[in-house]
Amino acid sequence: KRFNESMLMYRMVLTVDEILVWQQARLADLQSQLNLLRLTTTTSDRAVELETEIFNTQAQIDALRKLKPYTAELKLRIARTYLLTGRDWESFYAYLELIESYPNHPNVEDFLYAAFSAATELNLTSEVIRLGEKSLADPKFKKYQPDVAIKLAQFYLEDEDYDSFYILAQDFITQNPDNRYAAQFVFLLGSAYVKQQRIDELVTVFGDYLKRYKQRPVREGSLYWVGLGNIFLGDYVTSEETFSTILNEYGDGPYAEDALYRRGICYFGLQQYELAEKDFKDFIKKYPDSKLRGETEYFLGDIYATLANV
């Protein structure tokens, strides 16, 4: 972890190509000296010295040409040192150069992911999208696919490119219903539909997922969005059934808190005030510090007002 010293050492290393350039220039200079000397004399000690140096230099050039180049590995170590020291800009450009200079390198997938990650840290939206799409488009690149996909999806949303987002999210869920990232895609997809007020499409898409997938990452979130969508559509009966399913099957899950609150709303909408009151009281007891507590108290006030319970 002596990063400054390691970087200094890397910067002092010449590549095979750089050494070859230097040796070839030296060979040309020696040959030029020998040719000039031969114009004035045919034999001399200096001529013998030059011939020996030329022979040795040519031998070194021949040996260098047989060496396996290590330029990519050297540049990789420099890029990695930038990465480890948090120098994101230098890291980004270093890995970008590796991608462009060595597209067939066995570790190009790692180069691409490192550049993509640095771009996300730097919030370079156009580069994140370009590199992310490049990574996902190559069928050979599987190692980082889920992580690249979820980050790319988030940048699509920030860029308000909903068409690209919907395609990416739905493809990922369809192809990877068991993947742990599927739950995040379900959440982002539902949030996007709500933000765009595409409620009918929300209910249709997630209703279809409930028929096709039994895996928890997809099923749990799909139940939530179907339930929420039906609240927006005024179908409190179907919505109540859906939120009850979440609470019965996934009471320990990330949607349980909101599901309990939403079911209380469904009971309120159905004028089943005793059940609504029970859910709202249970909610306050179970989630006393919830951001939804204020709204829950408000609904309890409405219930008591409706029942003339001054």
SULTA-V606161 format. One line per field, one symbol per residue. ss: DSSP state (h for helix, s for strand, l for the rest). psi: psi as a letter, one per 20 degrees, with the letter a starting at -180 (. if undefined). Layout:
BEGIN
ss: ???
psi: ???
END
This chain:
BEGIN
ss: llhhhhhhhhhhlllhhhhhhhhhhhhhhhhhhhhhhhllllllhhhhhhhhhhhhhhhhhhhhhhllllhhhhhhhhhhhhhhlllhhhhhhhhhhhhhhllllllhhhhhhhhhhhhhhlllhhhhhhhhhhhhhlllllllhhhhhhhhhhhhhhlllhhhhhhhhhhhhhhlllllhhhhhhhhhhhhhhhlllhhhhhhhhhhhhhhlllhhhhhhhhhhhhhhhhhlllhhhhhhhhhhhhhhllllllhhhhhhhhhhhhhhlllhhhhhhhhhhhhhhllllllhhhhhhhhhhhhhhllll
psi: kmgghgggghhipqrggghggghhhgghgghggggghihhqhqrhhgggghghgggghghghghiiqpqjgghghghgghggghjjnggggghghghgghhmijqhkhhhgghgggghhhhilnghhggghghgghioihnhgjggggghhgghhgghjkmhghggggghgggghlhiqhihhhhgghgghggghjkmgghghgghhhhhhhpipghggghhgghgggghghijmhghgghghhgghhhlijriigghhgghhhgghghjkmhghgggghghghghmhjqijhghghghgggghghjkm.
END
